[in-house]
Amino acid sequence: MKEIRTVDAAGQVLCHDITRIVRGVTKDAVFRKGHVITEEDIPVLLSVGKDHIFVWENDPSKLHENEAARILQSLCQNDYMEASEPKEGKIELRATVDGVFQVDEERFDAVNGIDEVTIATLPQNMPVRAGTKLAGMRVIPLVIDKEKMEQVRQAAGKRPLLRLRPYRKNVRVGVVTTGTEVFEGRIKDTFTPVLADKLKAFGLSIEEHRLTDDVTEHTSGAVRELVRLGMDVILCTGGMSVDPDDRTPAAIRDAGAEIVTYGAPVLPGAMFLLGYIRRDDRTVAVMGLPGCVMYNDRTIFDLVLPRVIAGEMLTRREIRRFGIGGLCMGCRVCHYPVCGFQH
């Protein structure tokens, strides 16, 4: 690649896209890489501020920005993703299915730590719809050393940097509503309709619903019954605080659940419980949902539900990591977590 004056460029071959930006109107290439410049093109190039341009000049030690972007694409792209064609040196990846987007943070950081290389993605564990843009990648210069891109390959390793966990099909969900006041009809159950709406956004419904009073044995029995009926996810509402008469956590434990966490660093949602019941060849996720899930649009439930539907078994460490950003669930500025099912 060599730099020449635009007025002398007729007959030369462009080695990069030439972009025109008109604020509020367009940002696109007026000429693409590989275009053979004509005399008529020269005034156009000058009008977009190109007094000098770069044209082809072979250098076996260098890679063009589009070739480098292809390498980044190969290191990032995984199943259920499709790539755009290079445009102005950039390639984008989009989801082909609904699911949860994830990044291997350590290797991703190692690649982005290499000078002149840049990859941008959606936030970690973002729920996405098919067609959602997941990532964009490019190198900064028009040409880059082949040796540097080999460093990028070494830093990335053999597995793709990105992953999309598709939502499982036919996930069966059961709900156990606790509370003597609901069981005896003194107050209306307003929690279950909220859960039904959230599940509907994922194409799911409540298959089984049980009402129990505040007796621990009755609630644990209802949970065990839903496990026997083949539920994949069981949601328990009510009785999740530390008051002496709130006994749902004990009931979930008595039903045979291995408790991952009771309590989480997310507001609203601190009294959340997650456990798993292992039965035969399957594992049932059981959640104890605090009252905030009924009253707030976004809580820890909106962080955990998509990942459970995608078949991920969350650990205590994963829940603990929600603490960074866990105070932003009710924010209307950045819409954290940005969920394709809610916007």
C-alpha positions in Angstrom: 0.0 0.0 0.0 1.3 3.5 -0.9 0.0 7.0 -0.4 -0.4 9.2 -3.5 -2.1 12.6 -4.2 -5.7 12.2 -5.2 -5.3 14.4 -8.3 -2.8 11.8 -9.6 -4.9 8.8 -8.7 -6.7 8.1 -12.0 -6.2 4.4 -13.0 -5.1 3.3 -9.5 -6.9 0.7 -7.4 -8.3 1.7 -3.9 -7.1 -0.5 -1.1 -9.7 0.8 1.4 -13.3 2.0 1.5 -13.8 5.8 1.2 -16.6 7.0 3.6 -18.9 10.0 3.3 -20.5 11.2 6.5 -23.4 13.7 6.3 -24.7 14.3 9.9 -28.2 13.0 10.4 -28.4 11.7 6.8 -25.8 9.1 5.9 -22.6 7.4 6.8 -21.5 5.0 4.0 -18.9 4.3 1.5 -18.9 6.3 -1.7 -16.2 4.0 -3.1 -15.3 0.5 -2.1 -12.0 -1.3 -1.8 -10.9 -2.5 -5.2 -12.5 0.4 -7.1 -10.5 1.6 -10.1 -10.4 5.4 -9.8 -11.5 7.4 -12.8 -11.0 11.1 -13.6 -14.6 11.7 -12.7 -14.1 10.2 -9.3 -11.4 12.7 -8.3 -13.7 15.7 -7.5 -15.8 13.3 -5.4 -12.8 12.2 -3.5 -11.7 15.7 -2.9 -15.2 16.7 -1.7 -15.0 14.2 1.1 -11.7 15.5 2.3 -9.4 13.0 0.6 -6.4 15.0 -0.7 -4.3 11.8 -0.5 -5.4 8.2 -0.8 -3.9 4.8 -0.4 -3.6 2.5 -3.4 -2.4 -1.1 -3.8 1.2 -1.9 -3.4 2.0 -5.5 -2.5 3.7 -6.2 0.8 3.9 -9.9 1.8 4.3 -9.0 5.5 1.0 -7.1 5.7 -2.7 -7.9 5.8 -5.4 -5.6 4.6 -8.0 -4.5 7.2 -10.7 -6.7 5.6 -8.5 -9.8 5.8 -7.6 -9.0 9.4 -11.3 -8.6 10.2 -11.9 -12.1 8.7 -9.4 -13.5 11.1 -11.1 -11.8 14.0 -14.4 -13.2 12.8 -13.0 -16.7 12.7 -11.9 -16.4 16.3 -15.2 -15.0 17.6 -17.9 -16.7 15.6 -19.7 -19.7 17.1 -22.8 -21.7 16.5 -26.1 -19.7 16.0 -24.2 -16.7 14.6 -24.0 -15.2 11.2 -21.4 -12.7 9.9 -21.8 -9.7 7.6 -19.5 -9.0 4.7 -16.6 -6.7 5.6 -17.6 -3.0 5.3 -15.1 -0.3 5.8 -12.9 -2.8 7.5 -15.6 -4.0 10.0 -17.4 -7.3 10.3 -20.5 -7.8 12.5 -22.0 -10.9 14.0 -25.8 -11.4 14.5 -27.8 -14.1 16.4 -29.7 -16.6 14.3 -31.7 -17.9 17.3 -33.1 -16.5 20.6 -30.9 -17.2 23.5 -28.3 -15.9 26.0 -25.1 -14.3 24.7 -21.8 -15.0 26.5 -18.2 -14.0 26.2 -15.0 -15.8 27.4 -13.8 -12.8 29.3 -10.2 -13.7 30.0 -9.3 -14.7 26.4 -11.4 -11.9 25.0 -9.5 -9.4 27.2 -6.2 -10.9 26.0 -7.1 -10.3 22.4 -8.4 -6.8 22.9 -5.2 -6.1 24.8 -3.2 -6.4 21.6 -2.5 -3.0 20.1 -4.5 -2.0 16.9 -7.1 -4.8 17.5 -10.6 -4.1 18.6 -13.7 -6.2 19.2 -16.9 -4.9 20.8 -19.8 -7.0 22.0 -23.1 -6.9 23.9 -22.8 -7.1 27.7 -22.1 -10.5 29.2 -25.1 -12.9 29.6 -27.4 -10.7 27.5 -30.8 -12.2 26.5 -31.1 -11.7 22.7 -33.5 -12.4 19.9 -32.6 -13.8 16.5 -31.3 -11.0 14.4 -29.7 -9.1 17.3 -26.3 -7.6 16.6 -23.9 -9.4 19.0 -20.4 -8.1 18.1 -18.4 -5.9 15.8 -14.7 -6.3 15.1 -12.0 -4.6 13.1 -8.3 -3.5 13.2 -7.4 0.1 13.5 -5.0 0.7 10.6 -5.7 0.0 6.9 -3.0 -2.7 6.9 -1.6 -4.6 9.8 1.4 -6.9 10.3 0.8 -10.6 9.7 2.9 -11.3 12.7 0.6 -9.2 14.9 -2.5 -11.2 13.7 -0.6 -14.4 14.6 -0.3 -13.0 18.1 -4.0 -12.5 18.1 -4.6 -16.1 17.1 -2.3 -17.3 19.9 -4.1 -15.1 22.5 -7.5 -16.3 21.4 -6.8 -20.0 21.6 -8.7 -22.8 19.7 -12.2 -22.2 21.0 -14.5 -19.3 19.8 -14.4 -16.3 22.1 -18.2 -15.9 21.9 -21.1 -18.2 22.7 -24.9 -18.1 22.2 -26.9 -20.5 24.4 -30.2 -21.2 22.6 -33.3 -21.4 24.8 -34.4 -24.9 25.4 -37.7 -26.0 23.7 -40.6 -27.3 25.7 -39.4 -26.2 29.1 -42.1 -27.2 31.6 -42.7 -24.7 34.4 -44.7 -25.2 37.6 -45.6 -22.6 40.2 -46.1 -23.0 44.0 -47.9 -20.1 45.6 -47.5 -20.0 49.3 -49.4 -18.1 52.0 -52.3 -18.9 54.2 -54.0 -15.6 53.3 -54.0 -16.6 49.6 -54.8 -20.3 50.2 -57.9 -19.4 52.2 -59.0 -16.8 49.7 -58.6 -13.8 52.0 -56.5 -12.0 49.3 -56.2 -12.5 45.6 -53.1 -14.1 44.1 -51.6 -11.3 42.1 -48.1 -12.9 41.8 -48.8 -15.7 39.4 -50.1 -13.5 36.6 -46.8 -11.6 36.7 -44.9 -14.8 36.2 -47.2 -15.9 33.4 -46.5 -12.7 31.6 -42.7 -13.0 32.0 -42.8 -16.6 30.8 -45.0 -15.8 27.8 -42.2 -13.5 26.5 -40.1 -16.7 26.1 -42.9 -18.7 24.6 -43.6 -20.6 27.8 -46.6 -21.0 30.1 -47.4 -22.3 33.6 -48.2 -25.9 33.2 -49.0 -26.7 36.9 -50.0 -24.4 39.7 -50.3 -25.3 43.4 -51.6 -23.2 46.3 -50.3 -24.0 49.8 -50.7 -22.5 53.3 -47.7 -21.5 55.4 -47.1 -25.0 56.7 -43.6 -26.1 55.6 -44.5 -29.7 54.9 -47.4 -28.6 52.7 -45.1 -26.4 50.5 -42.4 -29.0 50.3 -44.9 -31.6 49.3 -46.2 -29.4 46.5 -42.6 -28.9 45.2 -42.0 -32.7 45.3 -45.3 -33.2 43.4 -44.3 -30.8 40.6 -40.9 -32.6 40.3 -42.8 -36.0 40.0 -45.0 -34.4 37.3 -41.9 -33.6 35.2 -41.5 -29.9 35.6 -38.1 -28.5 34.5 -38.4 -25.2 36.5 -40.4 -24.6 39.7 -41.1 -21.1 40.9 -42.1 -20.6 44.5 -43.7 -17.3 45.5 -44.3 -15.8 49.0 -42.7 -16.5 52.3 -39.1 -15.5 51.3 -38.3 -12.9 54.0 -36.6 -13.5 57.3 -39.8 -13.2 59.3 -40.4 -16.3 61.5 -43.6 -17.2 59.6 -41.9 -17.0 56.2 -41.0 -20.7 55.6 -40.6 -21.1 51.9 -36.7 -21.4 51.9 -37.0 -24.2 54.5 -39.7 -25.9 52.4 -37.6 -25.9 49.2 -34.7 -27.3 51.1 -36.9 -30.0 52.7 -38.1 -30.9 49.2 -34.6 -32.1 48.4 -33.1 -29.0 46.7 -29.4 -28.4 46.9 -29.4 -24.7 47.6 -27.0 -22.6 45.5 -27.8 -19.4 47.2 -30.4 -17.9 49.6 -29.7 -14.2 49.2 -28.2 -12.3 46.3 -26.3 -9.0 45.8 -29.1 -7.5 43.6 -31.6 -4.8 44.5 -34.4 -5.4 44.1 -34.1 -9.1 44.7 -31.8 -9.6 47.7 -34.0 -12.4 49.2 -33.9 -14.6 46.1 -33.2 -18.3 46.4 -31.9 -20.7 43.8 -31.5 -24.5 44.2 -31.5 -27.6 42.1 -33.3 -31.0 42.7 -31.6 -33.9 40.9 -34.0 -36.7 40.0 -33.1 -39.7 37.8 -31.5 -38.3 34.7 -32.6 -34.7 35.0 -32.1 -31.6 37.1 -34.9 -29.3 38.2 -34.2 -25.6 38.9 -36.2 -24.3 41.9 -36.4 -20.6 42.6 -37.8 -18.8 45.6 -39.0 -15.4 44.4 -39.3 -12.5 46.8 -42.2 -10.1 46.6 -40.3 -7.5 44.6 -40.6 -9.7 41.5 -44.4 -8.9 41.7 -43.9 -5.2 42.2 -40.8 -4.2 40.1 -40.4 -4.5 36.4 -36.8 -5.8 36.6 -35.3 -7.8 39.4 -32.8 -10.6 39.8 -35.4 -12.9 38.4 -34.9 -11.2 35.0 -31.2 -12.0 35.2 -31.6 -15.6 36.2 -34.6 -16.8 34.2 -33.1 -16.5 30.7 -30.1 -18.4 31.7 -32.1 -21.2 33.3 -34.3 -21.5 30.2 -31.1 -21.8 28.2 -30.1 -24.8 30.3 -27.3 -23.2 32.3 -26.7 -24.3 35.9 -25.7 -21.2 37.8 -23.2 -21.4 40.6 -22.9 -19.3 43.8 -20.0 -17.5 42.2 -22.2 -16.5 39.2 -24.8 -15.1 41.5 -22.2 -13.3 43.5 -20.9 -11.6 40.3 -24.3 -10.0 39.8 -23.3 -7.5 42.5 -21.5 -5.3 40.0 -24.4 -3.6 38.4 -26.9 -5.1 40.8 -28.1 -1.7 42.0 -29.3 -0.7 38.5 -32.3 -3.1 38.0 -34.9 -0.3 38.1 -33.0 2.2 35.9 -34.7 3.6 32.8 -31.6 5.2 31.3 -29.6 2.3 30.1 -32.2 -0.5 30.4 -29.9 -2.9 32.3 -30.3 -5.7 31.6 -31.2 -4.9 28.0 -33.6 -7.7 27.1 -34.9 -8.2 23.6 -38.1 -9.6 25.1 -38.8 -6.3 26.9 -37.9 -3.6 24.4 
